[in-house]
Amino acid sequence: MAGLVLAITSSAGAQDPPPPPPVLNDQALLQKYVLSTLGPSGALHATLASGLEQWRRSPADWDNDGAGYAKRWVSAFAESAIGSTTKYGVAKLLHHDPSFARCRCVGVGRRLRHALLSPFLARTVDGRSVFSPATVAGIAAENIIPASTWYPAPRGTRDGVAHATSAVLTKMSVDVIREFVSLRSLRP
């Protein structure tokens, strides 16, 4: 991870980060929710997650054939929908925007800290960063509900918590990459 961060930061250069995107209003949050849940992003997430679980043969009770893959894909899609619904529902109630926004700060340490804390932050209507119950609730619901309900035994709440921990670490890693790598810098 440290090597990845060093490689990313050296390619990021000394450019000022772009201004943060505006805080999403209710209509924009609804649109983002629908696209992330039912759009290409939700389908891609389900495809990648179910492919990984198929390769790992997890859960073992589900065959490693087309029918097993279908169960894994539907499960992954449902998990994502549960997480997004929870996340955006709580965000709407609190008038928070849980979207990632790059740091306006300077320095590798400060930007790394921002990226690692981002899964736990949201922006208020006036642009302030605050703790995000929405993201935490979404990650918990996305992982604990499926593990406690439709996954075969011996899965349960404990497995759901373990999956939620992995999801937080994954989100932190993705946010580190998003903080230091600009999609514009990857274009020819």
N, C-alpha and C positions, 0 to 999 in steps of 0.2 A: 504494500500500500504506500509506504514511504517513497519507494522508487517511482511509483505512478504519480504521486503528488509532485515530486521534483521534476519529472519529465513534463508534466502539465504546466507547472509554474514557469519553467524555462521557456516553453513555447508561448506562454501568455504574454510575455514581453512586459514593458513598462507602460502600456497604454492605460488610460483611464477607463474604468468600466463604463458601459453605457448607462444612461439614467434608468432608474427602476421603472418597470412598467406601471401604469396607473393601477390603483386598487380597483378590482373588478366590482361592478355594481351587481344588483340582484339578477338582472337579465343576462349579463355576461357569465355570472356564476352558474346559472341554470344551463346556459349553452355549453359551458365547459363540462358540467356534470353529465349532460346527455351525450356529448361526444366522447368523454372518457369512459362512460359506461357502455353505451350501445354502438359507438363508432369504431373506426379502425383500431384505435388504441386499446379498447377493451378486448376486441377479437385477437389482436396481436399478443396482448398479455396472456390471454387464455391459451393461445397456440404455443407460445414459448414455455409457459409454466407447465402445461400438460405434457409437452415434449420432454422436458427435463424430468418430470415425475415418471413418465413412461420409461425413460432410460434408466432411472433409479429403481424402477419396479415398485413404486410407492403410490398408493398402498398396495401391499403384496396380495391382498384379497381380490384386487381387480386384475383380471387377466392382462397379459402383455400383448394383446392383439388389437384389432380395430375396435371391438366393443369396449375393451378396457381403456383405450385412448379416448373414445367418445365419452365415457364416464368422467375421465380426468379433465377433458376439455370443458364439459358442461359444469363440472364442479369448480374449475378455475374461473370460468366466466361468472358463475353465481357468486363466488367469493369476492371477485372484483366489484360486482354490482352491489353487494352488501356493504363493502367497504366504502365505495363512492357515495352510496346513498346516505350512509351514516356521516361521513366526512362533510359532505355538502349540506346535509340537513342541519347539523350542528353549526356549521359556519354561517348558514342563513339566519339561524336563531340568534347568534351572537353578533351578526353584522361584521364578520371577519372574512378576509380573503386569504385562504391557506396556500395560495400559489407561491412557488419558489420565485424569489427576486434576488438577482445578484447584488452583492454588497457594494456600497459606494465607498467603502473604506479602502485604505492603502496598506500594503504589506501582506506578505504571504501568511503570516501567523494570524492576523486579524481576519483575513478572507477565509482561511481554513476553519477558524473558529465559527465564523458566520455559517459556512456551509454545513458543518457538523451539527450546529444547533437548529438549522432550518426546518428539519422535520417537526420540530416542536414549536415553531413560530407561525404566526399569521399577521397580517397587516389590518389595522382598523381603517375605518372610512377616512380618517385624517392622515393615514400613511404610517402611523406608529407601529412598531413591532411589539407584539404581545404573545404570551403563551397561547398555544393553539390546542384547546381541548378537541377541536374538530379532527385534526390529523391523528391524534392519539386514539380517539374513539373509533375512527375509521380503520386504523390498523388493527386495533383489538377486535373489532367486530368481524373484519375480513378473515381473521385467523382463528379466533376462538369459537365463533358460531359453527362453522363447518366441522371443525375437529370435534366439537361436542355433540353434533347432531347427525350428519349423514355419513361421515367417514366410518369405515368399519373398525371394530375393536382391534387393538387396545387403545386406540386414539381417544382423546378426551381433552378436557380443559388444559391439562398440563402440556399436551402436545401443541395445543393452540397457542399457549403462551410462548413455547419454544419457537413456533413459526412466527409469531408476532415479533419476537426479538430479532430473528433473522430478517424480517421485513424492515425493521427500523434500521438495522445495519446496512441493508441494501439501499434504502432510501438515502441514508447518509452518504454512502459511496457515490450514488448517482448525483446528489447535490454537490459533492466536491468536484466532480467532473463538470457539472453545469456551471459552477462558479469560476473555474479556471479555463475552460475551453469554450470559445465562442464558435458557434456554428458558422459565422461569417469567416473565421480564420481557417476553416476546413475547406472552404470553396476554392476552386482554382482561379 
